[in-house]
Amino acid sequence: MMKKDFFSKIKKDLELYQKERGEIINKSRSILQNSKTAIFALHRQDIKQATNNLKQAEKLLKELNKTYNKGNRLRFEGSYKAAVEEYVEAKTFNQVLLGKDLNQLNIESIGPEEYISGLADLTGELVRQAVLQATAGNYKVLGKYKLICEEITAFLLTLYLSGPCRQKFDEAKRNLKRLEQIIYEVKLRG
């Protein structure tokens, strides 16, 4: 026979886990949305809006880290990982547009997979920005975007990647090729 207090403990632990998971998912949605909105604002050159969205995302990330990252718990929540990946993409895109070097972000629970995915996705944002800048006649920044994509792709090439990270790497290579094509077409047109 099993003791009732043992069953009670299992039930209590599961209910706490589900409650906490719900809170993590809810805040992760807000982080994801703020990061996506920041990226959209950056494409429109609305730095103030992007900064506000990134600050809000960072506030939520820090709250989650303070409350739930005991025992590295956040690393196993899919919604959180997706939100962090989007945040890395938004924050690094902001760094590029502000002319800053890409560097480690000040969030404790960002793991290597989130950095890899966020950096690979950054290359896609640089392609979109290159199209916008080329359309506006601002050709000087295209080489800078290409160089950043080359650096990211070269770095990812040094890693043994599988699964979703490998797919992100393949997409980064395609984005680099797109940037090269954009620059080629600009040069052809004079």
N, C-alpha and C positions, 0 to 999 in steps of 0.2 A: 504494500500500500504506500501511496505517496501522501505526504503531509499537505494539508490545505494551505498552510502559510507559504509553502513552496509554490503552489499554483497561484496564490495571490501575488507573490513577488513577480512571477513571470508576467502576469496580467498587468501589474503596475508598471513594470519596466517597458512593456510593449506600448502601453498607453502614453507614457512619457516620450518614448522614441517617436511615436506617430505625431504627437503634439509638436515636438521640437522640429520634426521633419516638415510639418505644415508651415511653421514659422520660417524655416530656412527657404522653402520653396517660394513663399510669399515675398520675402525680401529679395530673393534671387531674381524674381520677375521684375522687381523695381530696378535692380542693378542692371539687368539686361536692357530694360526699356530706356533707362537714363543713358546707358552706353550707346545704344542705337541712335537715340536722339542727338547725342553729342556728335556722333559721326556725321549725321545729316546736317547739323549746324556747321560743322567744320567744312563740309563741301560748299556751303553757302557763304563761307568766310565770316560766320557769326561766332566769333571767338568768345564773346561774353556768354552767350547761351550755352556753348559747348563747355566752357569752364564751370558754369553753374551745374550742368548735368553731371560732369565728371566729379565735382565736389560731392554731390548728392550720392552718387554711386560709391565713392570712397567712404563716405560716412556710413553707409549701410554695410559695406564690406568690413569695415573696422568693427562695427557692432556685432556682426556675425562672428568674426574672429574672436572677439572678446568673450562672447557668450557660448559659442559652440565648438571652438577648435581644440578643445581638450582631447588629447589622444588622436589628433589629426582627423577628427570626424568629418570635417567639411570636404576633405579630399575624396570621400566616397559618395557624395550627394551629386547626382547627375545635373540637377537644375543649377546647383551652385557652380559646378565646373563650367557649364555653358555660360553662365553670367560672367564668371571671371575671364573666360576666353574673350568674350565680347568687350569687357572692360580693357583687357590688354590691347586689343585691336584699337579701341577708341583712344586710349591714353598714348599709345605709341604713334598713332596718326597725328594726334595733337602735338607730340614732341617733334615730329618731322616738319609739320607746317610752321612751328615756331622756330625751326632751325636748331633744335637741341639734339644732342646725341641720344641714341637709344640706350637705355640703362635699366637696371633692375628697378621694379616698382616697389613702393613702400607698403606692400600688403603681404602679411606673413604667409598666408596659405596659397599663394600662387605657385603651382607646381610646374615642372618642366613641360608637361603636355599642354598646359594652358598657355605657357609662353610660346611654345612651338606653333600651336594652332593660331594664337593671336597674331604672331609675327607673319605667319603665312597668309592670314587674312588681310593683314596690313598691305600686302603687295596688291591685292585687289582694289583696296581703297586708293592706292597710288595710281593704278591704271585709271580709275574713274576720275581722279583729280587731274591726271595728265590730259585726259580728253577735255575736261572743262578748261584747263589752262591753254591747251592748244587751240581750242575754239575761240578763246578770248585773245589769241595772238601772243600769249606769254610763253614763248618757247624756251626761255633760259632755264626754267625749273625742270624741264623734261629730263635732262641729263642727270640732275640730282636724284630724281625719282628712280631712274634706271640704275644708278649706282647703289642706292639703298636696296633695291630689289636684288641686284647682283650679290650684295653682301649677305642678305638674308638667305638667298638660295645657296650660296657657297657654304654658309654655315650649316644649313640643313643637310647639305650633301655630305657633311662629315659625320652625320649621325646615322645610326641604324634605326630606321623608322619602320613601323608596321601599323596596320589598322588605320584608324582615322588620321593619325599623324602623317602616315605615308600619303594618304589622299590629299591632305593639306599641302604637303611638300610638292606633290604633282601639280596641284593648282598654282602654287607659287611659281613653278617653272613655266607654266602656261602664261601667267601674268607677266613674267619677265619677257617672254616672247612677244606678248601683246605690246608692251612698252617699246621694245625694239622696233616693232612694226610701225607704231605711231611715230617714233623719231625718224624712221626711214621715210615714211610718207611725207612728213613735214619737210625733210631735206629735199625730197624730190620736187616738192612744190615751191621750193625757194623761200 
